[in-house]
């Protein structure tokens, strides 16, 4: 097969949104709907956070609002503007593309055009970067403040000091997190314990019989064979493995209290693939992507940060 040429030099608007949407929403946290997604945020999204106090009182004949009240505060989600400027040689991906065309693709849906294939490869990297930024990002080059950064800076968040988590202490450490969950939040349907990959591994191993509180043969006497990738939970709280979290880090929060915002569907999204062959005679391809992304939490006092 001859070295492929780029059959279309520009993808923008709706077609661009398709690829960009795939890139952003393939981030595990977003793909599985583990937090609340706010699309079409062109600049900022202002979220009103309200707390009510003393709204129930003894009945009488009068209307008196002085003994109860609603306190509103505002949290602002400002997606960062991000981009990809990449130059690659077509020959570097040519062999992979040929193999994929024959059915060995790692992608769920293989784009038939080489230009689409290039974008799919880049989109996968964008997804990985997005997942990491959601949880441990900090404002700077190519990133935005993630939940670890935002929750650490919020004095109202319930902090639990972390340690190095192992199979022998993971049950105790997860217990500390659940104990710190406010009583008003514990038992909520969307309450989730977001844990790093190493905490999840330690918990799976502990339930296989490697913790002092678990029998030597583990869950159902199956030892390390007990787990097949299903849903994990602890003390009645569902566990989500947030791959973007740093090791030995966890967050307990309601899905409805954690937000991801993006201008995913607005007309500023741009994805372009430029074949430089006709411009400078090279075998290079340039990929340009532009998108916005950012996170924010609502009520800090309803959240536990283990860090």
C-alpha positions in Angstrom: 0.0 0.0 0.0 1.4 3.4 -0.9 2.0 6.0 1.8 -1.4 7.5 2.5 -2.4 11.0 1.7 -4.7 13.2 3.7 -8.0 13.2 1.8 -9.5 16.1 3.7 -7.4 18.9 5.2 -9.8 20.4 7.7 -12.4 19.2 10.2 -14.5 21.8 12.0 -17.9 22.5 13.5 -20.1 19.4 13.9 -17.5 16.9 12.6 -14.9 18.4 14.9 -17.2 18.1 17.8 -17.6 14.4 17.1 -13.8 13.8 17.4 -13.4 16.2 20.3 -16.4 14.7 22.1 -14.8 11.2 21.7 -11.5 12.5 23.1 -13.0 14.2 26.2 -15.7 11.8 27.1 -13.3 8.8 26.7 -11.7 10.0 29.9 -12.8 7.2 32.3 -14.4 9.5 34.8 -16.5 11.1 32.1 -17.1 8.1 30.0 -18.7 6.3 33.0 -20.7 9.3 34.2 -18.9 9.3 37.6 -19.4 13.1 37.9 -21.8 15.7 36.6 -21.1 17.0 33.1 -22.0 20.5 32.1 -21.7 21.0 28.3 -21.9 24.2 26.3 -20.0 26.4 28.9 -18.7 29.1 26.6 -16.9 31.1 29.3 -18.0 30.6 32.8 -20.7 28.6 34.7 -21.9 30.2 38.0 -23.3 27.6 40.3 -25.4 28.8 43.2 -24.7 26.8 46.4 -27.4 27.2 49.1 -27.9 26.1 52.7 -31.2 26.5 54.6 -31.5 26.9 58.3 -34.3 26.6 60.8 -37.0 26.3 58.2 -39.4 24.2 60.4 -40.9 26.0 63.4 -43.9 25.7 65.7 -47.2 26.7 64.0 -49.1 29.9 64.8 -51.3 32.3 62.9 -48.6 34.6 61.6 -46.1 34.5 58.8 -42.6 35.1 60.2 -39.5 34.5 58.0 -37.0 36.1 60.5 -36.3 32.8 62.2 -35.3 30.9 59.1 -33.2 31.6 56.1 -31.5 30.6 52.9 -27.8 31.4 52.5 -26.5 31.4 48.9 -22.9 31.3 47.9 -21.5 31.1 44.4 -19.0 28.7 42.8 -17.6 29.5 39.4 -16.5 26.9 36.9 -14.2 28.4 34.3 -13.0 25.9 31.7 -9.5 26.4 30.6 -8.8 26.9 26.8 -6.5 24.0 25.7 -5.0 23.0 22.4 -2.9 20.3 20.6 -0.3 21.4 18.1 1.3 18.1 16.9 3.5 17.3 13.9 4.1 13.7 13.0 5.5 11.8 10.0 2.9 9.8 8.1 5.4 6.9 7.9 5.4 6.6 11.7 1.8 5.6 11.7 1.4 4.0 8.3 2.2 0.4 9.4 -0.2 0.7 12.4 -2.9 2.0 10.1 -2.5 -0.8 7.7 -2.7 -3.4 10.5 -5.8 -1.7 11.9 -7.5 -1.8 8.5 -7.1 -5.6 8.7 -8.9 -5.8 12.0 -6.3 -5.3 14.7 -7.4 -1.9 15.8 -7.5 -0.9 19.4 -10.3 1.5 18.7 -13.9 0.5 19.0 -14.8 2.1 15.6 -11.9 2.4 13.1 -12.0 5.5 10.9 -11.4 4.3 7.3 -9.4 7.4 6.3 -5.8 7.9 7.4 -6.6 11.4 8.5 -9.4 10.1 10.8 -7.0 7.5 12.1 -4.5 10.1 13.1 -7.1 12.1 14.9 -8.3 8.9 16.8 -4.7 8.3 18.0 -4.4 11.9 19.2 -7.8 11.8 20.8 -6.8 8.9 22.9 -3.9 10.9 24.3 -6.2 13.9 24.9 -8.5 11.6 26.9 -5.6 10.4 29.1 -4.6 14.0 29.7 -8.1 15.0 30.6 -8.6 12.2 33.1 -5.4 13.2 34.9 -6.3 16.9 34.9 -9.8 16.2 36.3 -8.3 14.8 39.5 -4.8 16.0 40.1 -4.4 18.9 37.6 -3.1 22.3 38.5 -3.5 25.5 36.5 -0.6 25.8 34.2 0.6 24.6 30.8 -1.8 22.2 29.3 -3.9 21.6 32.4 -6.5 23.1 34.8 -7.1 22.9 38.5 -8.3 19.4 39.3 -10.3 18.2 42.3 -7.3 17.5 44.4 -6.1 21.1 44.0 -9.6 22.6 44.5 -10.5 20.5 47.5 -7.2 21.0 49.3 -7.7 24.8 49.0 -11.3 24.6 50.4 -11.2 24.9 54.2 -14.7 23.6 54.5 -13.8 20.2 53.1 -13.4 17.3 55.6 -9.8 16.3 55.5 -8.4 12.9 56.4 -4.7 12.5 56.6 -3.5 9.7 54.2 -0.9 7.1 54.7 0.8 4.6 52.4 -2.1 2.2 51.6 -1.5 -1.6 51.6 -3.6 -4.7 51.6 -3.1 -5.0 55.3 -4.3 -1.5 56.2 -6.7 -0.5 53.4 -9.8 -1.6 55.3 -8.8 0.7 58.2 -8.0 3.6 55.9 -11.3 3.3 53.9 -13.1 3.2 57.3 -11.5 6.6 58.2 -12.9 8.1 55.0 -16.4 6.7 55.5 -16.4 7.8 59.2 -15.6 11.4 58.0 -18.6 11.5 55.7 -21.2 13.9 57.1 -24.3 12.1 58.5 -26.6 14.1 56.2 -24.7 12.8 53.1 -24.1 9.2 54.1 -26.8 7.1 52.4 -27.4 9.4 49.6 -28.1 7.5 46.3 -25.2 9.1 44.4 -22.7 9.1 47.2 -19.4 7.7 45.8 -16.0 6.8 47.1 -13.5 7.8 44.4 -10.2 6.0 45.0 -6.9 5.9 43.3 -5.8 2.7 41.4 -3.4 1.6 44.1 -6.1 1.8 46.8 -8.4 -0.2 44.6 -5.8 -2.9 44.1 -5.0 -3.0 47.8 -8.7 -3.4 48.6 -9.2 -6.2 46.1 -6.2 -8.0 47.5 -7.4 -7.5 51.0 -10.8 -9.1 50.2 -8.9 -12.0 48.7 -7.6 -12.9 52.2 -4.7 -10.5 52.7 -6.2 -8.4 55.5 -6.3 -9.2 59.1 -10.0 -8.7 59.2 -10.7 -11.0 56.3 -10.5 -14.8 56.4 -7.4 -16.4 55.0 -9.4 -17.7 52.0 -11.0 -14.3 51.2 -14.5 -13.5 49.9 -16.6 -16.7 49.4 -13.4 -18.7 50.1 -12.2 -17.9 46.6 -8.9 -16.3 47.6 -7.5 -13.9 44.9 -9.9 -15.4 42.3 -12.9 -13.7 43.9 -12.8 -10.5 41.9 -13.7 -10.3 38.2 -13.9 -6.6 37.6 -17.4 -5.9 39.0 -18.7 -3.1 41.3 -16.8 -2.6 44.5 -18.3 -1.0 47.6 -17.3 -0.3 51.2 -19.7 0.1 54.1 -22.6 0.6 51.7 -20.8 3.3 49.6 -20.1 2.5 45.9 -16.4 2.7 44.9 -15.3 4.3 41.7 -11.7 3.8 40.6 -10.6 7.3 39.5 -7.5 6.5 37.4 -6.5 10.2 37.4 -6.2 10.3 41.2 -2.7 10.3 42.6 -1.6 7.3 44.6 -2.9 7.0 48.2 -5.6 9.6 47.4 -9.4 9.3 47.7 -12.5 11.5 47.6 -15.9 10.8 49.1 -18.6 12.9 47.5 -21.9 12.9 45.7 -21.8 12.7 41.9 -24.1 15.7 41.9 -21.6 17.8 43.9 -18.7 17.3 41.4 -18.8 19.1 38.0 -17.0 19.0 34.7 -17.6 21.8 32.3 -16.6 22.2 28.7 -17.5 24.1 25.6 -17.7 20.8 23.8 -20.6 21.7 21.6 -19.9 25.4 20.9 -18.6 26.7 17.6 -15.1 27.4 18.9 -14.2 23.8 18.8 -11.6 23.2 16.0 -9.9 20.1 14.9 -7.7 20.2 11.8 -5.4 17.7 10.0 -3.0 19.4 7.6 -1.0 17.4 5.1 2.2 19.3 4.6 3.2 17.5 1.4 1.7 20.1 -0.9 3.1 22.9 1.1 6.7 22.1 1.8 7.2 18.7 0.2 7.6 16.9 3.5 5.9 13.7 4.7 4.6 15.5 7.8 1.1 15.8 9.1 0.0 18.5 11.5 -2.8 18.0 13.9 -4.5 21.0 15.6 -7.1 20.7 18.3 -8.8 23.3 20.4 -11.2 22.7 23.3 -12.1 23.8 26.8 -12.3 21.8 30.0 -12.5 22.5 33.8 -13.9 21.1 37.0 -15.5 22.6 40.2 -17.2 21.2 43.3 -20.3 22.5 45.0 -20.6 22.2 48.8 -17.2 21.6 50.3 -18.5 20.6 53.7 -20.3 17.6 52.1 -17.0 16.2 50.7 -14.2 14.2 52.3 -10.6 14.4 50.9 -8.2 11.6 51.8 -4.8 13.0 51.0 
